[in-house]
Amino acid sequence: MVHSGPPLRVGILGAGGIAVASYGVLPNLHHYSDTVEVVALADVDHLRAAAVAAEYGIPRVHRSIEDMVAGGGLDAVANLTPIPLHHRTSKVVLEHGLHLVTEKPIASTLAEADELIMLAEQHGVEIVCAPPDLLREPFRKARELVAGGEIGRVAFARVHSSHQGPGGGPSGWPSDPTWFYQRGSGPLLDMGVYGIHQITGVLGPARRVAAFSGITDPVRTVRGDGPFAGLQIEVTADDNTLFLLDFGDSAYAVVDGGYNLHASRSPRVEIFGRRGVINIGVPDGPELEVFKTDLVPGVDGWVDPPRPIAADSTRAAVGRAIIVGHLADVVLGGARNELGADHARHALEIMLAVEISARDNRIVELGTTFDHGSSTRQELP
Ligand SMILES: NC(=O)c1ccc[n+]([C@@H]2O[C@H](COP(=O)([O-])OP(=O)(O)OC[C@H]3O[C@@H](n4cnc5c(N)ncnc54)[C@H](O)[C@@H]3O)[C@@H](O)[C@H]2O)c1
């Protein structure tokens, strides 16, 4: 976005992993220096906040969200706190009439999400919600291809939305990952949320959910060479969850959201249509590839994608800063909010439905929806 006026004045809430990781917010915000200025940082861990503020030249340091908003001079806050704190802290932001960027998920209950959406409407401010995948080229393109009928009517999709868990890999996890494994968080909310946003972003809102879920090892030991290596974590949130989404018209998706995926040689997302297949995130392959029936009459085959479509060039360049940059595009440039709260609420309803389905051994109907912008379940001509 080309912008000549003053930048959006942003306060960062939470100076932990996603604030400072190489793929996180602060190390990549310089890409948006014409539209975003970080003027304050708040964290309950004041020493950490002070160190991070000094490293990134952030002028003001606070101990709480209340303290930061009371300091004034802000247009928006980026909420990078742990999952169970999102609603309480985001509420303070919106009550002060500030725009909000929030890490995922938007809240922990539908009532909380509704309250945040209502507050944003009352104050005329925007909410931009992670995850940001729908801003990225492979998902934009997949959505366009499906909506344009390029792979025909979608029959089913398979979505990997798991990893080995925070601190589960050989490289050191920088902060204490305990909260990720405990009730109120867990991989469904931490990781499954990506697959849910991705597949509903491409196919549209889901209608029903069926799930299995459980705990694998009740105690996890932090791996790697980080400061918490060897820490024993009591696992109180399900760490192994698989679920089915029904989009209506016989279109389904199977999604995993767990901390048990050490490696995979299959694409992150596969969408199977009556006239083709879309793969997104092919290991050691392109970010997007397409198989089409009758590529030329009588011949089916894979389309070799040209470079700009295949390469997800934005991912490495702007990391998680993209969510803050998107808010600036929306507020300052009038761009459409592609990461809106209605979609995040629908994703949250799916996550809550997964928990109910697995617990009560039943299929759960969904009540929320969001403006997806196009019909994706193409009829064959
Ligand atoms: N770490 C990652 O790689 C990663 C990636 C994508 C998204 N996220 C998301 O980012 C969010 C934060 O995760 P993280 O890994 O950075 O966690 P973290 O534990 O590393 O950092 C959280 C920070 O928030 C601070 N904090 C806690 N309560 C607070 C409060 N009330 N007010 C202000 N600060 C408070 C903590 O002191 C800590 O510094 C989560 O929603 C997570 O799902 C994390």
Ligand as a Chemical Component Dictionary entry (heavy atoms), coordinates in Angstrom:
data_LIG
# 
_chem_comp.id                   LIG 
_chem_comp.type                 NON-POLYMER 
_chem_comp.pdbx_formal_charge   0 
_chem_comp.three_letter_code    LIG 
# 
loop_
_chem_comp_atom.comp_id 
_chem_comp_atom.atom_id 
_chem_comp_atom.alt_atom_id 
_chem_comp_atom.type_symbol 
_chem_comp_atom.charge 
_chem_comp_atom.model_Cartn_x 
_chem_comp_atom.model_Cartn_y 
_chem_comp_atom.model_Cartn_z 
_chem_comp_atom.pdbx_ordinal 
LIG N1  N1  N 0  5.283  -18.905 19.478 1  
LIG C1  C1  C 0  4.885  -19.105 18.234 2  
LIG O1  O1  O 0  5.633  -19.634 17.384 3  
LIG C2  C2  C 0  3.520  -18.663 17.813 4  
LIG C3  C3  C 0  3.227  -18.750 16.441 5  
LIG C4  C4  C 0  2.003  -18.295 15.987 6  
LIG C5  C5  C 0  1.083  -17.797 16.887 7  
LIG N2  N2  N 1  1.367  -17.759 18.230 8  
LIG C6  C6  C 0  0.330  -17.238 19.134 9  
LIG O2  O2  O 0  0.842  -16.085 19.786 10 
LIG C7  C7  C 0  0.262  -15.974 21.082 11 
LIG C8  C8  C 0  1.362  -15.898 22.104 12 
LIG O3  O3  O 0  2.173  -17.055 21.985 13 
LIG P1  P1  P 0  3.727  -17.010 22.363 14 
LIG O4  O4  O 0  4.319  -18.255 21.853 15 
LIG O5  O5  O -1 4.304  -15.707 21.963 16 
LIG O6  O6  O 0  3.599  -17.103 23.942 17 
LIG P2  P2  P 0  4.737  -16.742 25.032 18 
LIG O7  O7  O 0  4.331  -17.452 26.263 19 
LIG O8  O8  O 0  6.095  -16.958 24.450 20 
LIG O9  O9  O 0  4.573  -15.155 25.217 21 
LIG C9  C9  C 0  3.425  -14.564 25.776 22 
LIG C10 C10 C 0  3.851  -13.269 26.445 23 
LIG O10 O10 O 0  2.665  -12.647 26.968 24 
LIG C11 C11 C 0  2.973  -12.163 28.261 25 
LIG N3  N3  N 0  1.748  -12.039 29.020 26 
LIG C12 C12 C 0  1.068  -12.991 29.693 27 
LIG N4  N4  N 0  -0.039 -12.464 30.263 28 
LIG C13 C13 C 0  -0.066 -11.156 29.917 29 
LIG C14 C14 C 0  -0.955 -10.081 30.191 30 
LIG N5  N5  N 0  -2.065 -10.247 30.919 31 
LIG N6  N6  N 0  -0.652 -8.855  29.708 32 
LIG C15 C15 C 0  0.474  -8.655  28.980 33 
LIG N7  N7  N 0  1.348  -9.648  28.675 34 
LIG C16 C16 C 0  1.077  -10.877 29.136 35 
LIG C17 C17 C 0  3.941  -13.187 28.839 36 
LIG O11 O11 O 0  4.672  -12.650 29.933 37 
LIG C18 C18 C 0  4.805  -13.496 27.622 38 
LIG O12 O12 O 0  5.922  -12.637 27.518 39 
LIG C19 C19 C 0  -0.658 -17.197 21.245 40 
LIG O13 O13 O 0  -1.957 -16.862 20.893 41 
LIG C20 C20 C 0  -0.092 -18.184 20.239 42 
LIG O14 O14 O 0  -1.081 -19.088 19.789 43 
LIG C21 C21 C 0  2.578  -18.173 18.695 44 
# 
loop_
_chem_comp_bond.comp_id 
_chem_comp_bond.atom_id_1 
_chem_comp_bond.atom_id_2 
_chem_comp_bond.value_order 
_chem_comp_bond.pdbx_ordinal 
LIG N1  C1  SING 1  
LIG C1  O1  DOUB 2  
LIG C1  C2  SING 3  
LIG C2  C3  SING 4  
LIG C2  C21 DOUB 5  
LIG C3  C4  DOUB 6  
LIG C4  C5  SING 7  
LIG C5  N2  DOUB 8  
LIG N2  C6  SING 9  
LIG N2  C21 SING 10 
LIG C6  O2  SING 11 
LIG C6  C20 SING 12 
LIG O2  C7  SING 13 
LIG C7  C8  SING 14 
LIG C7  C19 SING 15 
LIG C8  O3  SING 16 
LIG O3  P1  SING 17 
LIG P1  O4  DOUB 18 
LIG P1  O5  SING 19 
LIG P1  O6  SING 20 
LIG O6  P2  SING 21 
LIG P2  O7  DOUB 22 
LIG P2  O8  SING 23 
LIG P2  O9  SING 24 
LIG O9  C9  SING 25 
LIG C9  C10 SING 26 
LIG C10 O10 SING 27 
LIG C10 C18 SING 28 
LIG O10 C11 SING 29 
LIG C11 N3  SING 30 
LIG C11 C17 SING 31 
LIG N3  C12 SING 32 
LIG N3  C16 SING 33 
LIG C12 N4  DOUB 34 
LIG N4  C13 SING 35 
LIG C13 C14 SING 36 
LIG C13 C16 DOUB 37 
LIG C14 N5  SING 38 
LIG C14 N6  DOUB 39 
LIG N6  C15 SING 40 
LIG C15 N7  DOUB 41 
LIG N7  C16 SING 42 
LIG C17 O11 SING 43 
LIG C17 C18 SING 44 
LIG C18 O12 SING 45 
LIG C19 O13 SING 46 
LIG C19 C20 SING 47 
LIG C20 O14 SING 48 
# 
